[in-house]
Amino acid sequence: MENTLSKPKPKPSRAGRKNKPLAQPPNNIRAIRTSRGLTLKELANGAGCTSQQIYYAETQGIRVSVKVFRAIAQYFDVPLDDIFNTSKKI
């Protein structure tokens, strides 16, 4: 008798896959940073985090802890709410 059950298909590998930035920024970090003439590195140094964390915070809003967002808001001297309120003009 032949086995009629099919084998499960293997899941595609996630290796090499990059998360694409969102069409609309998830927060105001880049707008505030560029309006103050800061580079990613300068903001990272001032906020005590890495430039990669700043990049992810600006473009995806994921993979970044609340601690980093608080440090960024403190460095900018703005309330944390101003970071996430994208309807507010900077």
C-alpha positions in Angstrom: 0.0 0.0 0.0 1.4 3.4 -1.0 1.5 6.3 1.5 -0.9 8.9 0.3 0.0 11.6 2.8 2.2 14.3 1.3 5.2 15.7 3.1 4.9 19.2 4.5 6.5 21.8 2.4 9.6 23.3 3.9 9.3 26.9 5.1 11.2 29.5 3.1 14.4 30.6 4.6 14.4 34.1 6.2 18.1 34.4 5.7 19.1 37.4 3.7 15.6 38.9 3.9 15.6 42.6 4.8 12.7 44.4 6.4 11.7 47.2 4.0 11.2 50.7 5.5 7.5 51.8 5.8 6.1 54.2 3.3 5.1 56.6 6.0 7.5 57.0 9.0 6.2 55.4 12.2 7.4 58.4 14.2 9.0 61.9 14.1 12.6 61.0 14.9 14.0 61.6 11.5 12.0 64.9 11.1 13.3 66.2 14.4 16.8 65.0 13.8 17.1 66.5 10.3 15.5 69.8 11.4 18.3 70.1 14.0 21.0 69.2 11.5 22.0 66.0 13.2 23.4 62.9 11.6 22.4 59.4 12.7 25.8 59.0 14.5 25.5 62.3 16.3 22.0 61.4 17.6 23.1 57.9 18.6 26.1 59.3 20.5 24.0 61.9 22.2 21.2 59.4 23.2 23.7 56.7 24.2 22.7 54.1 21.7 23.8 52.8 18.3 23.2 54.3 14.9 21.6 51.0 13.9 19.0 51.5 16.7 18.3 55.0 15.5 17.9 53.8 11.9 15.4 51.1 12.9 13.6 53.5 15.1 13.2 56.0 12.3 12.3 53.6 9.5 10.5 50.7 11.1 9.7 51.5 14.7 10.4 47.9 15.6 13.3 46.1 17.2 13.9 49.1 19.4 13.2 49.2 23.1 11.2 51.9 24.9 14.4 52.8 26.7 15.9 53.9 23.4 12.9 56.0 22.5 13.0 57.6 25.9 16.7 58.4 25.5 16.0 60.0 22.1 13.2 62.1 23.5 15.3 63.2 26.4 18.2 64.1 24.0 15.8 66.1 21.9 14.2 67.6 25.1 10.7 66.8 23.9 8.0 64.7 25.5 7.9 61.0 24.4 4.5 61.7 22.9 6.0 64.2 20.4 8.2 61.4 19.0 5.1 59.3 18.1 2.5 61.9 17.2 3.1 62.0 13.4 0.2 64.4 12.9 2.0 67.1 14.8 4.1 69.5 12.7 7.8 69.6 13.7 
